[in-house]
Amino acid sequence: MPLAILHYHLNRGGVTQVIANHLRALAACGAVTTDANGAVLAADVFGKGPIVILYGGRKEGWSYESSGAARAPTVTLLATPLLEYADYGRELAEGPPVPPDRVAAEIVSLLMRHGCPPERTILHIHNHSLGKNAAVTAAAGRLAAAGYRLLLQPHDFAEDFRPANYAYLQAMLGTAPLVESLYPQAPHIHYATLTARDGALLAALGVPGERLRRLPNPVFPVGELPQRVDARRRLRQTFGVSDDDAFLLYPVRGIRRKNLGEALLWAMLWPTPATVGITLSPINPVEAANYDAWRQAAAALGLPAVFGCGGDGGLDFPENLAAADAILTTSVAEGFGMVFLEACLAGKPLLGRDLPGVTTDFIAAGMRFPGLRPELWVPVDVVGEERFLGEFCEAYRQTAADYGGSVDPAELETAARCLIARNVVDFARLTPTLQLRMLRKLQQEAGQVERVRSLNPWIAEAAGQDRSDVVEGNAACVQAAFSLAPCGQRLADAYAALMGANVGPAEGLGGRHDLTRSFLAPQRFYPVRSQTLEHFQQVLE
């Protein structure tokens, strides 16, 4: 069985790493066998056939080698600029430069020339509906019509707080409803999701259960870390962090949904002196501006935080892990949540914000997360109840308008008031401006810090308890359920099910609603995802 994988690029990043790990995972579980040069020989699922990757042409940092005892198969890279990211501004003004029919024809031509005919080939497409290239989105249905069996794997969704992507898709595809173009249906089109939560969303959309597969990302061992004493020396010399401070490492690129204000709050709530380290700055200009605003605000308040501890001139990732006393996560949204798995592999306890839509799958595999909670409560009177309600509702209205929707003011206020209980509110429900006001108040008044600590006694418990048994148990669960071999077997099973499906005509979703209603419900709304920290100097005056 020939296997073709399609993504917009092979630059360093999450999806690119997943593609490489999928290939290694197939080898680790025995789904492919290779000769001494890595060429695919035979397997129960594949038989003899090529493995090709189609991409737009960018492959900076692409690194795919054999690892461990299992020999990873070789692949052929097929570049075509038709798969590159769209230029939104130009396409919205002038229309798509290449129609979907031509994109599909180019893909078919490349596949046919490299031994991948439609009747025998699995075509695994990543993030087809994200809004990176509308012609690729539309081409998916055409490739299915040509007879290719498609495994469509959305890692992220345009409906999930990506209004620019969604508006671009609406403008380019122009279909009513748009959902029919984003999620084509046929017996030989299957979907793979990272989590059971995402699978449930697609099932509610109308995708039949037999065409849905859950494919959690494979997790690599962290490897041996440097000596802690050496890493702490580097941390002290580079960033001035005292050896006596607890070091809470937040290993992320600091984009808005990572909820940086809450990470700073952890440095204040820790029962002993602590410094928070945020590893990387964002690349996107909007995200970078928000990150820099938080960096400057933290400095102005004198909060113990290191921004960019893993960037140029900082510590490398193994050094940061070795220096850390715990791994911190305050993110309000994750597609898969690799940090929930990697922390234990590094031998570190995990603290912070629970995301039940993500961790439910991990808990089902036997993992435990005693250092996580889904809320971090703060007294709403510090910022004012009416002020909170006004800013939360306005932020939600703006987001809904970005998606072309309207909001009933009374229903929205009712939903917002439900977020306040016993004069407390989850810190992540505050707008960035209100988060900063809260931090300033806590920084000025020690009594307010004690109020917040009393509302969240689990933080002190997490700081004072030895969780080595939890870390070791979680690491064993990760090895059993999310290492290369079990993930490779899931992928091989998904391919086998797809190869067993009949090639049939296109179908509809039956007029089901689109996913924006699910993703943009007020109870799932966190203003930090859509707003930036602006005018922070005025807040601090």
C-alpha positions, 0 to 999 in steps of 0.5 A, a space after each residue: 500500500 503506498 502512503 502519501 502524506 500532505 502538509 503545507 510545509 516541513 519547517 520546524 514545528 508541531 505538525 512537522 514533528 508529528 509527521 516524522 514521529 508517525 513514520 518512526 512509530 510505524 516502524 516501531 510497531 512493525 507496521 513497516 519493515 525496511 532493508 538496510 537502506 530504509 526502503 520499505 519492504 513489506 508489512 501486514 498493513 502496507 505491503 510493498 509500496 513507496 512513502 511520499 510526503 507532499 509539501 509546499 517547498 519549505 523544509 527548514 529544520 526538517 530532520 528525520 532519521 532512524 532512532 532506536 532499534 526500529 529502523 525508520 523508513 525512507 521517504 520521498 519528498 515531493 515539493 509543489 508551491 501550490 501547497 504553500 500558505 495563502 497570501 490572505 490579503 492578496 487572495 481576498 482582493 484578487 481571488 485565489 491564484 490557483 483554482 482547487 481543480 488545478 491543485 487536485 490535478 497537480 497532486 494526482 499527477 505527482 502521486 501517479 508519477 511516484 507509484 501512488 495510484 488512487 485505488 491503492 493509496 492512503 492519502 493522509 492530509 494534515 490540517 486541511 480545514 485550518 484556513 492556511 490554503 483554501 484551494 487545498 481545503 477544496 481539493 480534498 473532496 476532489 481527491 476523494 472523487 478521484 478515488 483516493 482514500 483520505 485520512 483527514 487529520 485536523 490538529 487545530 480548527 479555524 472555528 476555534 478562535 481563528 477568525 481571520 482563517 475562518 473569514 478567509 475560508 468563507 470568502 474563498 469557498 463561498 459555499 452554504 453552508 461552509 461546513 460542507 466544504 470544510 468536512 467532506 464526507 464519503 465512505 472512503 474519507 475518514 477523520 483522525 483527531 488528537 483527542 476524544 473531545 475533538 472526535 465528539 465534536 466531529 461526531 456531533 457535526 454528523 461524521 459517522 462514528 466508524 469514520 472517526 479515529 483517535 490518534 494521540 501524538 507519539 511522545 519521544 523520551 526526553 533523554 538524560 538531562 544535565 546535572 542539576 547543579 550545573 544547570 542551576 549555575 547556568 541559570 544563576 549566571 545567565 538570568 540572576 535566578 537565586 539557587 534558593 528560588 524555586 524555578 517553575 518552568 513554563 516550556 512554551 512559546 508565549 502566545 496569548 492562549 498560554 495565559 502569561 498573566 496567570 504564570 506570573 500569578 504563580 510566582 506570587 502565590 508560591 509559598 516560598 520565593 519562586 521564579 517563573 521561566 517562560 522559554 520562548 518568545 512568539 514569532 507572530 507580530 501580534 503575539 510578540 507585541 502581547 508577549 513583550 507587553 507582559 514582559 515589560 509589565 512584569 519588570 515594572 511590577 518587579 515580579 520574579 519571572 524570566 522571559 525567553 529563558 530558552 531563547 538565544 543566549 539562554 539555556 537549552 531545553 535539557 538545561 531548563 528541564 534540569 534546573 526546574 523544580 516543577 513544570 508549569 502550565 497555565 494555558 487555556 486551550 491546547 490541541 493535544 497538550 504534550 506538556 501533560 505527558 512530557 513533564 513526567 518523562 523529564 522527572 518533574 511534577 506538573 502544576 497549574 491549569 487542568 484542561 479536562 478536554 485534553 487530560 480526560 484521555 490521559 487520565 483514562 490511560 491511568 495518569 494522575 494530575 494532583 497538581 492541576 485544577 481547572 480554575 484558579 480562583 481570585 476575589 472578583 471585588 478586587 477588580 469589581 464585579 460590574 467591571 468584570 461583567 462589562 469587559 468580559 461581555 464586550 470581549 465576547 461580543 467582539 469575538 462573535 462579531 469577528 465570526 459574523 455572529 450576533 449575541 443576545 445581550 441578556 443571554 450573554 450577561 446571564 452566562 457571564 454572571 454564572 462565572 461568578 460564584 461566592 464573590 470569586 472568579 477564575 483568573 483566566 476569565 479576566 481580560 488581560 487588562 483586568 489580569 494586570 490590575 489584579 496582579 498590581 493589587 496583589 503586589 501592593 497588598 500582601 493581604 490580598 495575596 493571602 486571600 488568593 492563597 486561601 481560595 486555592 489551598 491546593 497550590 501550597 499542597 502541591 509545593 509541599 508534597 513529594 510527587 515522585 510516585 505520581 511522576 514515575 507512575 505517569 511516566 510508565 503510563 506514557 510509555 505504555 500508551 503514548 510512546 512510538 509503538 502503541 501510537 504506531 499501532 493506532 495509526 496502522 489500524 486507522 490505515 487498515 480500516 480506511 483501506 477496507 472502506 468502499 470507495 463511494 460517492 460524496 455525502 452531506 452532513 445533513 445540515 448540521 450546525 458548524 463548529 463555531 457554536 461549540 468552540 465559541 460558547 460563552 462557557 468556553 470563552 477566555 478573553 486572553 485568547 482574543 485580546 492583547 495586553 494594551 496600554 499596560 502603562 496606564 494600568 500601572 500608573 
